[in-house]
Amino acid sequence: MATYPIPVFHYKVSWNNQDIGFSDVSGLTQELQPIEYREGLMAGTTVSLKRPGLKKVNNITCKRGIVQADNELFNWFNNNGAPNVERRDVTITLLNDEGNPVMVWVALQAWPIKCEGPGLKASGNEIAIESVELVHEGLTLTAV
């Protein structure tokens, strides 16, 4: 039986034990910043030693169509008027054709730093899309 790569269009996003529908999720990126070192006794003129340094994670952007009477993303961004931020672990789960988890990313201690409404245009014929940009303290990945 042939094994095929999983398509990207079947996924779910959840926090606080609640699934949230999004049409687009991006920013599931991690990178290691290299530490370069060269001492004066090394031959050549290039940096010879490289070691892994600090891990860097990108912000995650989630987009969805605006639904009437649903202001949950803005309320989280605004923290309902409280001075501190509400941190949530955000789970993004890639699903197979049967709806079973294949890959699971968890953004730890995430909170919104940007909430963007739709671009309004009188001649437009598109769905009104809102987006939220989340900063977080680390990203885990589990292959199921």
N, C-alpha and C positions, 0 to 999 in steps of 0.2 A: 504494500500500500504506500502510495506517494505521500510525502509530508509537504504541505504548502505553508508559506508564510501567512501570518494572521493579518487580515485587513485592519485598517485604523478606524473604521467608522462605527464600530460597536464597542462602546465603553460607558462607564458610569463614573460620576464624581460624587463623593459623599463626605459629609462632616456631621458631627453630633448625631450619628446613627440615622441620618436622613440623606436619601439620594436626591441630587440636584441635577436637572437636565441642562447640559451645555452643548452648543453646536460646535465649539472649537476649544481645544486646550493646547497650549504651547508653552515651551520653556522648561521641559523636563530634562534639563542639561546640567551635568556636573563636569568639572574639570579640575585637574591638579596643576597648580602653578609650580613650574620647575625652579629649583634653586641651582644656579650656575656658579661654579667655583673654579678658579685657576690660581695656582701659586707660581711664584717667580721662577722656580727651578724646573717647571714643566717645559718640555720641548714643544716647539710650534707656537703659533700665534693665536690659536683658537681656544675657546673655553673647553676644557677636557672633562671635567666632572660635572655630572648633573644628577641631582637627587630630587625626589618628590617633596614638594613643600605643602603649603596650605591648600585645602580643598575649597573650591569656589562653586557655589550653586547659583543658577539664574532665577530670576523671578518667574512665577507662573502666571500666565494670562488665560482667563476663562471667559468665553463669550457665549451669550444666549439671547434668544428672542425675548423681548419684553412682553410680559403677561399682565393683564389688568389686575390691579389690587395686590401685586406682589412687589414689595419694596425691601425684601430681605437683604439683598446685597448692599444697598445703600445704608440700611440700618446697621449692618455689621461694620461697614466703613465708618459711619458716624458714631459707632459704639453707643447708640441710643443716647447721645449727649454726655456720656461719662468721660472723665479725663484720660483714662487708661485704655489700652487696646485689649480686645478679647481675642485670645489666641486659640486656634483650632488645629487639630491634626486633620489634614485634607487627604483623602484617599482617592486615587485615580486608578481604576481597574479596567484593563483591556480584556474584552470578552471574546470567546470563540463563537462559532455559528450557533451553538446550543445555549449560549448565554452563560457559560461557565468561565470563571477567571483564568486568565493565561499569564498576565503580568500585573503586578500591583506596585504602584508607586505611592509612598506616603510622604507628604511634605509636613515636617514636624513643626509645631508651634507657629503655624501660618497666620498672617493677618493682612488685611487689605491696605495697600498704600495708594491705590488709584482706583477710582470708580468712574467709568466713562459712559455717558448716555449716547444715543444714536445721533447720526448726522441727519438733520431734518431737511427735506427738500420737497417743495410743492409739486414738482414734476416727477418725483420718485415713485417707484413701484416695488420697493424692497421691504423686507421685514425690518422692524425697528429692533436693533441689536444693542444690548448693553454689555459692557465688559468690566471685569474686575482684575486688577493686578495684585498678586499675592507675594509677599516676601516671607521667607521661612528660614528655619535654623538647621536645615539638613534634609536630604532626600534619601529614602531607602527604596530599594528595588528588590522585589521577590518574584522569581519565576515559579509559577504554580504547576 
